[in-house]
Amino acid sequence: MLYFFIKRLLQMIPVAIGVTIAVFLILHLIPGDPARIMAGEAANPEQLEQMRINLGLHLPLHEQFLNYFGNLLQGDMGTSIRTGRPVVLEIFENRFLITLQLAIAGTSLSILLGLIVGILSAATKTRYSFVEKLLMLVSLVGLSMPNFWLGILLIQLFSVRLDWLPIIGWGTWQQMIMPMLTLGVTGMAAIARMTSNSLTEVLAQDYIRTAYAKGVKSSVIIFRHALKNGLIPVVTIVGLQFGSLLGGAIITESIFAINGLGRLVVDAIRAQDFPLLQGAVLVYALVFVVVNFLVDISYRLINKRMELN
């Protein structure tokens, strides 16, 4: 297990470097002159040249990347054009923690609901019974529902009509309910379908039928024997869902006026603040890398008999 852990940890290094290169090139792939966009159309040639010097765009491309990567290793992501503050402070002072809390809350809700719906669907004795169809219909509706549309519906119902929950903000439990539901329902649908399909295949195995023949209770068979083997593909979906919810929080944060990393990205795009946008995109990408690493480790924690390469 230790060898596998170290190996996967070392494999993250070239992936992280590749992600950094891709994010760095974003500034050079956008249409037009980045210095002109940041300085404004009214900038004179002297101001434009000064902006290029400030951004390091007057250097050859490889030198620009080496400077950018060297600064990253020191925790320097540049300076925000919009606020004049370090990008690291703009991202990690408050914004990233709020988005991380939102993603964790949405993922936790989707796991809870998804496992319940998936297990109930797979545990139904008749594969295509009414209950199984109904549960899968619920998950299909959730999977087909865009985040922004669900968020607007929740606001219309719980805030406008019933006046139960606040529309904007993040901090109190009342403010957390609608953003959690907005992110969690979509994730729940994918987890429910994967849990149902995976668990159904496991329940058809010979050792499960033998356990039933010996008179072992269904709950013991499902939760002690079948679920452990059926969770492996579900963990993969959960990891992907967490990354998706982290990215999908951009829309959710805009709808509910939550001052998280997603809303910071929107503000950076509107203000054409490319250093801040680069830093935020890099953080999103590196979080995906870390989540994939944790998913690989969780495989062995769930089933210690798995052979890991």
For each residue, the residues with C-beta under 8 A, 3 or more apart:
1: 4 5 300 308
2: 5 6
3: 6 7
4: 1 7 8 296 297 300 308 309
5: 1 2 8 9 297
6: 2 3 9 10
7: 3 4 10 11
8: 4 5 11 12 293 296 297
9: 5 6 12 293
10: 6 7 13
11: 7 8 14 15
12: 8 9 15 16 289 290 293
13: 10 16 17
14: 11 17 18
15: 11 12 18 19 289
16: 12 13 19 20 286 289
17: 13 14 20 21 69
18: 14 15 21 22
19: 15 16 22 23 282 285 286 289
20: 16 17 23 24 68 69 72 282
21: 17 18 24 25 65
22: 18 19 25 26 285
23: 19 20 26 278 281 282 285
24: 20 21 27 28 64 65 68 69 278
25: 21 22 28 29
26: 22 23 29 30 274 277 278 281
27: 24 30 34 274 278
28: 24 25 34 61
29: 25 26
30: 26 27 34 37 274
31:
32: 36 37
33: 36 37
34: 27 28 30 37 38 55 57 274
35: 38 39 48 51 52 55 57
36: 32 33 39 40 41 43 48
37: 30 32 33 34 272 274
38: 34 35 51 55 81 272 273 274
39: 35 36 43 47 48 51
40: 36 43
41: 36
42:
43: 36 39 40 47 48 51
44: 47 48
45: 48 49
46: 49 50
47: 39 43 44 50 51
48: 35 36 39 43 44 45 51 52
49: 45 46 52 53 58
50: 46 47 53 54
51: 35 38 39 43 47 48 54 55
52: 35 48 49 55 57 58
53: 49 50 56 57 58
54: 50 51
55: 34 35 38 51 52 275
56: 53 59 63 64 67 68
57: 34 35 52 53 64
58: 49 52 53
59: 56 63 64 67
60: 63 64
61: 28 64 65
62: 65 66
63: 56 59 60 66 67
64: 24 56 57 59 60 61 67 68
65: 21 24 61 62 68 69
66: 62 63 69 70
67: 56 59 63 64 70 71
68: 20 24 56 64 65 71 72
69: 17 20 24 65 66 72 73
70: 66 67 73 74
71: 67 68 74 76 77 78
72: 20 68 69 75 76 77 282
73: 69 70
74: 70 71
75: 72 88
76: 71 72 86 88
77: 71 72 86 87 88 91 275 278 279 282
78: 71 86 87 275 276 278 279
79: 84 85 86 87 275
80: 83 84 85 86 87 90 268 273 275 276
81: 38 84 271 272 273 274 275 276
82: 267 268 271 273 276
83: 80 90
84: 79 80 81
85: 79 80 89 90
86: 76 77 78 79 80 89 90
87: 77 78 79 80 90 91 275 276 278 279
88: 75 76 77 91 92 279
89: 85 86 92 93
90: 80 83 85 86 87 93 95 264 276 279
91: 77 87 88 95 96 261 264 276 279 280 283
92: 88 89 95 96 97
93: 89 90
94: 97 98 259
95: 90 91 92 98 99 259 260 261 263 264
96: 91 92 99 100 260 261 283
97: 92 94 100 101
98: 94 95 101 102 170 258 259 260 261
99: 95 96 102 103 246 249 253 260 261 262
100: 96 97 103 104 246
101: 97 98 104 105 170
102: 98 99 105 106 170 179 180 183 245 249 252 253 258 260
103: 99 100 106 107 183 242 245 246 249
104: 100 101 107 108 242
105: 101 102 108 109 176 179 180 183 184
106: 102 103 109 110 179 180 182 183 184 187 245 249
107: 103 104 110 111 183 184 187 238 241 242 245
108: 104 105 111 112 184
109: 105 106 112 113 180 181 183 184 187 188
110: 106 107 113 114 183 184 185 186 187 188 190 191 241 245
111: 107 108 114 115 187 191 238
112: 108 109 115 116
113: 109 110 116 117 184 185 188 191 192
114: 110 111 117 118 139 187 188 189 190 191 192 194 195
115: 111 112 118 119 191 192 195 234
116: 112 113 119 120
117: 113 114 120 121 135 138 139 188 192 195 196
118: 114 115 121 122 139 191 192 193 194 195 196 199 234
119: 115 116 122 123 195 196 199 222 227
120: 116 117 123 124 131 135
121: 117 118 124 131 132 135 136 192 195 196
122: 118 119 195 196 199 200 203 222 230
123: 119 120 199 203 218 222
124: 120 121 127 129 131 132
125: 129
126: 129 132
127: 124 132 200
128: 132 133
129: 124 125 126 132 133
130: 133 134
131: 120 121 124 134 135
132: 121 124 126 127 128 129 135 136 196
133: 128 129 130 136 137
134: 130 131 137 138
135: 117 120 121 131 132 138 139 192 196
136: 121 132 133 139 140 192 193 196
137: 133 134 140 141
138: 117 134 135 141 142 189 192
139: 114 117 118 135 136 142 143 188 189 190 192 193 196
140: 136 137 143 144 189 193
141: 137 138 144 145 189
142: 138 139 145 185 186 188 189 192
143: 139 140 186 189 190 193
144: 140 141 189
145: 141 142 149 150 185 186
146: 149 150
147: 150 151 182 183 186 248 251 252 255
148: 151 152 251 255
149: 145 146 152 153
150: 145 146 147 153 154 181 182 185 186
151: 147 148 154 155 178 179 182 251 252 255 256
152: 148 149 155 156 255
153: 149 150 156 157
154: 150 151 157 158 159 178 181 182
155: 151 152 158 159 160 167 178 255 256
156: 152 153 159 160 161
157: 153 154 160 161 162
158: 154 155 161 162 164 165 177 178
159: 154 155 156 162 163 164 165 166 167 178
160: 155 156 157 163
161: 156 157 158
162: 157 158 159
163: 159 160
164: 158 159
165: 158 159 174 175 177 178
166: 159 169 172 174 175
167: 155 159 256 257
168: 175 256 257 258
169: 166 172 175 256 257 258
170: 98 101 102 175 176 179 256 258 259 260
171: 175 176
172: 166 169 175 176
173: 176 177
174: 165 166 177
175: 165 166 168 169 170 171 172 178 179 256
176: 105 170 171 172 173 179 180
177: 158 165 173 174 180 181
178: 151 154 155 158 159 165 175 181 182 256
179: 102 105 106 151 170 175 176 182 183 252 253 256 258
180: 102 105 106 109 176 177 183 184
181: 109 150 154 177 178 184 185
182: 106 147 150 151 154 178 179 185 186 252 255 256
183: 102 103 105 106 107 109 110 147 179 180 186 187 245 248 249 252
184: 105 106 107 108 109 110 113 180 181 187 188
185: 110 113 142 145 150 181 182 188 189
186: 110 142 143 145 147 150 182 183 189 190 245 248
187: 106 107 109 110 111 114 183 184 190 191 241 244 245
188: 109 110 113 114 117 139 142 184 185 191 192
189: 114 138 139 140 141 142 143 144 185 186 192 193
190: 110 114 139 143 186 187 193 194 237 241
191: 110 111 113 114 115 118 187 188 194 195 234 237 238 241
192: 113 114 115 117 118 121 135 136 138 139 142 188 189 195 196
193: 118 136 139 140 143 189 190 196 197
194: 114 118 190 191 197 198 233 234 237
195: 114 115 117 118 119 121 122 191 192 198 199 230 234
196: 117 118 119 121 122 132 135 136 139 192 193 199 200
197: 193 194 200 201
198: 194 195 201 202 230 231 232 233 234
199: 118 119 122 123 195 196 202 203 222 226 227 230
200: 122 127 196 197 203 204
201: 197 198 204 205 230
202: 198 199 205 208 226 229 230
203: 122 123 199 200 208 221 222 226
204: 200 201 208 209
205: 201 202 208 209
206: 209 210
207: 210 211 225
208: 202 203 204 205 211 212 221 225 226
209: 204 205 206 212 213
210: 206 207 213 214
211: 207 208 214 216 221 225
212: 208 209 215 216 218 221
213: 209 210
214: 210 211
215: 212
216: 211 212 220 221
217: 220 221
218: 123 212 221 222
219: 222 223
220: 216 217 223 224 225
221: 203 208 211 212 216 217 218 224 225 226
222: 119 122 123 199 203 218 219 225 226 227
223: 219 220 226 227
224: 220 221 227 228
225: 207 208 211 220 221 222 228 229
226: 199 202 203 208 221 222 223 229 230
227: 119 199 222 223 224 230 231
228: 224 225 231 302 303
229: 202 225 226 232 303
230: 122 195 198 199 201 202 226 227 233 234
231: 198 227 228 234 235 302
232: 198 229 235 236 299 302 303 306
233: 194 198 230 236 237
234: 115 118 191 194 195 198 230 231 237 238
235: 231 232 238 239 295 298 299 302
236: 232 233 239 240 295
237: 190 191 194 233 234 240 241
238: 107 111 191 234 235 241 242 295
239: 235 236 242 243 291 292 294 295
240: 236 237 243 244
241: 107 110 187 190 191 237 238 244 245
242: 103 104 107 238 239 245 246 291
243: 239 240 246 247 287 288 291
244: 187 240 241 247 248
245: 102 103 106 107 110 183 186 187 241 242 248 249
246: 99 100 103 242 243 249 284 287 288
247: 243 244 250 262 284
248: 147 183 186 244 245 251 252
249: 99 102 103 106 183 245 246 252 253 260 261 262
250: 247 253 254 262 263 265 266
251: 147 148 151 248 254 255 262
252: 102 147 151 179 182 183 248 249 255 256 258 262
253: 99 102 179 249 250 256 257 258 259 260 261 262 263
254: 250 251 257 262 263 266
255: 147 148 151 152 155 182 251 252
256: 151 155 167 168 169 170 175 178 179 182 252 253
257: 167 168 169 253 254 263
258: 98 102 168 169 170 179 252 253 262 263
259: 94 95 98 170 253 263 264
260: 95 96 98 99 102 170 249 253 263 264
261: 91 95 96 98 99 249 253 264 265 280 283 284
262: 99 247 249 250 251 252 253 254 258 265 266
263: 95 250 253 254 257 258 259 260 266 267
264: 90 91 95 259 260 261 267 268 276 280
265: 250 261 262 268 269 277 280 281
266: 250 254 262 263 269 270
267: 82 263 264 270 271 273
268: 80 82 264 265 271 273 274 276 277 280
269: 265 266 272 277
270: 266 267
271: 81 82 267 268
272: 37 38 81 269
273: 38 80 81 82 267 268 276 277
274: 26 27 30 34 37 38 81 268 277 278
275: 55 77 78 79 80 81 87 278 279
276: 78 80 81 82 87 90 91 264 268 273 279 280
277: 26 265 268 269 273 274 280 281
278: 23 24 26 27 77 78 87 274 275 281 282
279: 77 78 87 88 90 91 275 276 282 283
280: 91 261 264 265 268 276 277 283 284
281: 23 26 265 277 278 284 285
282: 19 20 23 72 77 278 279 285 286
283: 91 96 261 279 280 286 287
284: 246 247 261 280 281 287 288
285: 19 22 23 281 282 288 289
286: 16 19 282 283 289 290
287: 243 246 283 284 290 291
288: 243 246 284 285 291 292
289: 12 15 16 19 285 286 292 293
290: 12 286 287 293 294
291: 239 242 243 287 288 294 295
292: 239 288 289 295 296
293: 8 9 12 289 290 296 297
294: 239 290 291 297 298
295: 235 236 238 239 291 292 298 299
296: 4 8 292 293 299 308
297: 4 5 8 293 294 300 301
298: 235 294 295 301 302
299: 232 235 295 296 302 303 306 308
300: 1 4 297 303 304 306 308
301: 297 298 304
302: 228 231 232 235 298 299
303: 228 229 232 299 300 306
304: 300 301
305:
306: 232 299 300 303
307:
308: 1 4 296 299 300
309: 4
